[in-house]
């Protein structure tokens, strides 16, 4: 970072605040700029419409204030419905109170009329502000739809907002033979197409219409100005219960309508739009959920087990004290929960990672190793092959009285863990203190909406990472619908799933959650390719259930 760049705007010495007008982009949180993330991290107050808050909130501090923002409209006023203060008043009040305010808007602040008025108000009041540009929807959405706005001929590109355009704007765009990017709504796009035809564009001019652009709800239709109304009708597009849905329409002879089959990189992701149930907590599933999102999926974490302290903590207390007094040569961690249990006990005693000095540390896999590194401990041994107890044993050295001054291993683990590792270490000549560091119990049932989605086919796939996740999910939420794709991490888990009446569709080639996600993506890609080859519409598994397919889309 340049020495002249600060992480966030300084608070003026006289106590007056500062406002950052921030572009949140068209919907994908991954399109936020580095500067936007920095500004959000330093915000005291975050002001945005609810759908924008969903995009930016994850980068703000947990303590950030998010005052409720209600759009003032004539209908509410005439009906006598109380309306909260508008954004400009909220921004000004917080800034006058000495706060660092982030006012986030969809797309780019320079293209937002309200943001422009709020900037003028800040300037008039002498409140310092800055602008952090964002990706404009008119540019970002066509990129995600696979519709380049210019070609090798340097096509003229014109932008028009159908909701505020004057007759003169329509006339100018209609007279041009270049590409027109029209910001409109799904409910009025056909009327906008009619305006262009009336202004001089040919009815057979190609166009693409994209709704919910840059999100996993994105859908794109290809038609002409004269046929778009019929295309949307045949697609059975339903009006949104939340109101008019913004869309970006790209119109033009060279607007890549014919090239979209080759350029639709986003909607052609192998799990695009799939709602995937991950039977883990958000903390446990972070990297797995990120991987699923990279395939276009929408992960939904549902914990099936809860972790509790052991019923008798004395054994764990003695073992931790033994670490400090030099009782052990090795400590072996078989899960992230084991790391967490030992870390919590260390904190209870006022210890930190320095207590591991002189002790060799083993981790059963990459995620457990990452948890140790976060604790400040670099593992000495991680399986080079299979990430499991068996893989750890393959690399574990036998006890050698010449080189190993101590022959004892501390093994903190769950109360239901298997004996594989203990037996293997004993066979290698080691003494093992097999200690229950935590108990696993069945988690509480998820919300009723989630349970109904599981049993009713609302999920496209479920990832089962162990036999216990199968038993516990069925126990707390019911059996997944038969349209749901079942993916299992290994043969034992698959056998348990089949015993519960589930059809196993995907089996991971290795006992790794990331290979499991990869196998599901391969399954989705093959399924998509088969549909395209057969000339069928590409649908998600959940759309195959009765009543599940609410709209048809062309991708």
N, C-alpha and C positions, 0 to 999 in steps of 0.2 A: 504494500500500500504506500502511496506517495506520502512523504512527510507533511505535506500541506493539507492532507485529507483527514478530517476527524471522524470518529465513529458515529457521532450524532451531534446536532447543533448545541453549542454551549448555552447554558441558562444565563441571560443577561444579568449583570451585577445588580441592577436596580430592581430586580424581582419580577420584571415583566416576562411573560412567557414567549413561546416561539411556536409557529405553526408550520407543519410540513404538509403540503398538498401532494398526495401520493397516488400514482396510478397503479391500480391493482391488476391491470390486464384484463383480458376477456373472460377469465374463469379458471384456468389452470394455475394452481399456486406455484408451479415450477417456472412460470414466466415472470415472477417477481424479480426485479433487479437486485444486485448486491446492495446498492445504495438504499433500496426500499427496505431490505431486511435489516440493515443497520438502523434506519430511522425507526422502524417498528420496535426494535429491541430497546431503544432509548425513550419510548413514549410513556408519558404519564397518563394521557387520555387518548383513547382511540375512538374516532367518530366515523361511522360508516353505516350504510344500509345493511340489513341482515345478510343478504347474499354475498356482499363484499366482506363482511366480518368473517364469514366461513373461509374465505380465501386467505386472509391476512392474520387472523387471530393467533395461529400457531407460532408466529414469529415474535409475538409480543410477550412481555413479562406476565406472569400469572396475576400480579397485583394491578395490572393496567385497568383503568376505569373505562367502561364502555357504556356511556349514557344512551338510553334508548332513544332511537330516532324514528319519528313517525312522519310520513309525508303528509303535508297539509293539502287537503283537496276540498273542493267546493261541496261535494256530496256529504262529507263528514261534518262540515260547518253547518250546512243547512239542516242536517238531521239532528243537530244539537249534541253531537258526539264530541267529548272533550279531546282536543288535539295537543300533543306535547310540543315543546319549543322546536323550531326548525333548526337545521344544521348550523346556519350562520350564527344564531344566538348561542348555541352550545359551544361553537368554536371560540367566539369572542369572549364568552364568560370564562372558559377554562384558561385562555391565554392571558386574560387580565389577572387571573389568580396566580400567575407565575408558572403555569404548567407547560410542559412540552407536549404539544398537541399534534397528533397525526390525523389528518382528514383524508380518508381513503375513498377513492371513487373507482368505478368500473372503467377499464381502458386507460386513457391518458387524461390528466387534469386539463390540459389545454383544449380538449375537445368536449369538455363538460361545462355546460352553460352555468349550472349552479356553482361549480367550483370557481369559475371566473368571477362571479358576483361576490363570492366569499373572499377572494383575494383582494378585490377592490375595497371591501369593507375593512379588511386588515390594514391595507395601505392607508385608508382614510383615518384609521384609529392609531396609526403609528406602531402597529404590532409587526415585528419582524417575521417574515415567512420565507419559505423556499419551496421549490417545485421539484418533485422527483418524477420524471416522465415514466409512463408505463406503455406496454404494448397495446396499441389501439385495436379495438375489435375488428375494424374494417380492414386491418392488415393481418392480424394474428389469426382470425378465423379462416380466411381463405387459405392461409399457409397450412393449417391443420386439416383443411378439407381436401388438400392436394390440388389447389387451383391457383397456379401462378398468375399474377396480375399482368405481367409483361412477358413478351416473347422476344425472339431474336430480332424482330422488326421494330422494337422499341414502341410497342403499342401505347397510345395515349390512355391514361387512367384518370377517371373522374369519380369523385366521391359525392354521394348525395344522401341526406337523411330524409326519408320519405315522410317522416312525421312532422317536419317543419319546412319542407321545401316549398318554394313559391312556384307559380306558373312559369316564371322566367327560368328557374333552375331546370324544370322538366324539359322545357323547350331546348335549352342548351345541351343537356345530356342526350336528348332524343335526336338532335341534329348531328351528334358526333358518331363516328363509326368505331370509336375506341372501346375500351373496357369500362363499364360502369359498375361501381361497388355501391350497392344500395342498402342502407341501414333501415330496416322496417320491422314488421312483426309477422308472425306466422299467420295471424288472422287477416292481415291486410296486404300480404305480398302479392296476391292476385290483382288487387286494385292498383298497386304500384306498377305491376307489369302492364296493366291497361293504360296507365299514364304514359309509359314509355312508347307504347304502340301508337297512342294518339299523338305523341310528340314527334313521330317519324321513324321509330325503330320497326324493323320488319317483324311480323308475328313469329317467324321461324328462327329468330335470333336465339341461340342457345343461352341457357342460364343454369346456375346451380343455386340452391337454397339450403343454407345450413342453420340449424337450430342448436342451441346449447353448445356452441362452438368451443373447442379446446377442452371440454370436459368429457368424461366417459359416458355422458348422455348424448353426445353429439350425434346428429343424424343429418345426412345430406341427400337431397333429391336433385336429379338432373332432368331438365325438361327444356321447353322453349317458352318465350313470352306468351305465346298463344295457347300452350297446353298446360301451364303450371297449375292452373285452377283444377283441371281434371286430374292431373297427377296427384295432387294432395288429396283430392276426394277419393281416388282409388286406393291411396295409401291409408285411408281411414284415420287420418290424423285428428285426434280429439283436441278440443280447446282445453287449455290449461286451467285448472280450477283456481290457480293463483292469479289469473289475469293474462293479458297479452304476452306472448313469448317473443322476445327480440330475436331477429334473424339477420343474417348477412346474405344478400343475394348478389351474385357476380354475373354480369350480363355482357355478352360480346361474342363476336365470331371466333376470336382466338382466345377465349377465356378458359381454355383447357377442358371444356366439357367432354371432348372426345379423348382427352388424355387422362381423365380422372381414374380410370381403371388401373393405370400404371403408377399414378402419383398419390393415390389415397393411402398414405403411409400410416395415418393415425387410426382410422376406422378399420384398417385391415390388420391391426395387431391381433395376435392369436387368441387372446381372451378379452377382446374389446367389449366393454360393458358388462362382462360377467360379474355377478355378485357372488363372491367366494367367501364361505364361512371358514374362519380360521379358529380352531378350538384352543386359543391361548389368550392370555392377557395382552393388552397393548404393549406393555413393556417387553414381554417375552417375544412378541411377534413383530417387533419393529422392522428388523431387516427382511424378514419373510414378506411382510406386507408391502414394503418398498419394492421388493422383487416382483410381486404380483402386479403392482401398479405399473411397473415397467412393461408388462405384457398387456396393459390396457384394462386390467381387472379392477374391481372395487372390493377390497378386502373388508370383512366385517368380523372383528374379533369377539369371540364369546368364550370366556374362561369356563372350563369344565371341571377344573380342580381348584381347590383353595389350599394354601399352605399355612400350617399352624405350627407352633412350637411343640417339641416333644412333651409327652405327659410327664416324664421324669427328666428334668434338665440337668441333674447332677452328673450324669455320664458325660454330657457335652462340656460341662464346666471343667471337669477333671482333665478332659482331653485338651482343651484350649490352654489350661495351665501347663500341661505337659509340653505343649509347643514351646512355651517360653523357657522351660527348665531343661530343654534338650533331650526329651524322651524319644523324639522321632527323627528318623532319617528322611522320610518322605511324608508328604500329605497328598492325597489323591482326591480331586474334585470331579464328581461324575455329573454335575448339573449346575446350571446358573443358580438354582435355589440353594444348593449346598454352599456356593460362594457367598450368597446373601446371608445365610444362617451364620457362617463363621464371621463374616464382616460385622454383623449386628452384635455378636458376642464380644468381638474385639472392642467395638465402640462402648459396649457396656462396661468393659474393664479399663477403658482409656488407652487401648492399644491401637497401633496402626500397622501398616505393611512392613515396617522395620522388624516386627516380631518374627517374620519369616526368614530372617538372616541365618544362613547356615543350614537351612532346610530345603530339600529338593521338592519341587512342586510339579504335580502332573495334572493335566486337564484332559477330559475325555473327548473334547472336540473344540471346534473353532469358536462357537458361541460361549462356551464355558471359559475358554482362554481369554476371550475379549472381556468377559466380566472380571477376570482376574487382573488384566491390564488396567481396567478402569479403577480397580482397587489399589493399583500401584505395584502389582506383582507380575513379573514376567515368568510364565511357566517354563520349566526345564524340559518337560516332556509332553508332547501332543502327538496323538497317533499319526503316523505317516500315511496310513491306509484308511481302513474303515473307521469312521468316527463312532466308536462304541466301546463297551467294556472289553469285548474280544479284541478289537483293534489296539486298545491301550496295552493289553497283555502281550500282544505280539512284539511290541517295542520295549516292554519293561525289562530291565536287566535283572538277572538272577542275583540273589544275595551272595556277596563275596566277603567273607570275614577279613580278608586282607585289606580291601579297599573301602569297606563299609563299616565304620566304627559302631554303628547302631543298626539293629536288624528289624526295627519296628516301623510300621506304616500306619498313619492316621487316616481313616476313611470315613469322612462325614457324609451321610447320605439320607435318603428318604426311608420311612418305615416300611415301605412296600418294595424296596429294591431287591433285585435278584442276587443270588449268591455267586454269580459267575466270576466277578472280580476278586472276591474274597478267596474263593477256592483256587483261582489261578495264582494269586500272590503267595499263598501258602505253599503251593506246588513249586514256586520259584525260590522257596526258602525263607520267605519273609514272615514275621509275626504281624498280625493285623489287629488293630483296635477298630472294630466295626461299630461305629457310633451313630445312633439315630439323631440326626441334626434337625430334622423337621418331619412333620407328618403331612401327608396329602389326604385331603378329604374332598368329597364331592362338593362342587360349587353350588351356590344358590341358583335356582332356575333363572334364565334370562327373561327380559320383559315379554309380556303376552304377544306383542307384535312380532318379536323375533321367533317365538315358539310357533306362531301361526305360519310364518314364512318358511320355517324349517319343514313343518309337516305338510304345508300346502304347496310346496314347490316354488317358493319365492327365491330360493337360492339356486344358482346355476351349478355350483360345485361345493363340495365339502372336502377339506384336507384333514385326514386322520393321521396323527403323528405317533400314535401308540394304541395298544389295545384298550388301555384305560380311557382314552379320549372317546373311543367308540361307546364303551359301556356307560360312561358318565354323560355323554351328550344325549344318548337315547333315554337315559334315566331322568335327566332334568328338563329335556325339551321335546322328546318324542323322536320317532324314526323319520329320517329325511324322506321326502317324496321320491317316487320311483323315477321321475324325470331328472333328478339331481345327479350330477356326475360325482361318483365316489372315488376319491384318490387316497391310496394308502401307502405308508412309508415302507412297509415290508411285508413278507408273507404272514408273519404272526398276526399283524394288525389286520391284514386282509381276511385271514381266517376268522377272526373275531367279528369283523363286519358281516361276513357271510352267515355266521351263526346267528346274527341279529336280523337276518333276512334282507341284507343289502347286497346289491349287485356291484361288484368292484369293477370299475372301468379303467382305472389307472393305477399302476404299481411302480413305485420308484425303483430305478435300477440299483440304487444304493440307499442305505439307511441314513439319509441326509434330508433335512427339510428343504434345502435349496434345490437338491436334485428332484425332490418330489414336486416342487413348484415348476421346475423345468419340464418334468414329464407331463404335467397338466397342460402346460403351454404347447408342448408338442401335440398332445391330444387335440387341443383346440384348433391348432393350425391344420391338422389333418382333416378335422371335421369341416372346417371352413373351406379347404381346398376341394373336398368332395362335393360340397353344396355348389360351389362356383362351377365346377366341371359339369355338374348335372343341370346347370342353368337355373338353380333354385335360389330363392332369397336366403341370405345368410341370417340365421336366427340363433338366439341363445337357447340353451336347454330349457330354461324356465318358460320360454314362449311356446313350448310344445305342449304344456299341460292345458287341459280344457279351460278356456277363459283366460289363459295366460298371455296370449298374444293380442295386445290391445291396439297395436298399430303395425302396419307393414312399412318397411323402409327399404329403400334402394341404397346399397352401399358400394 
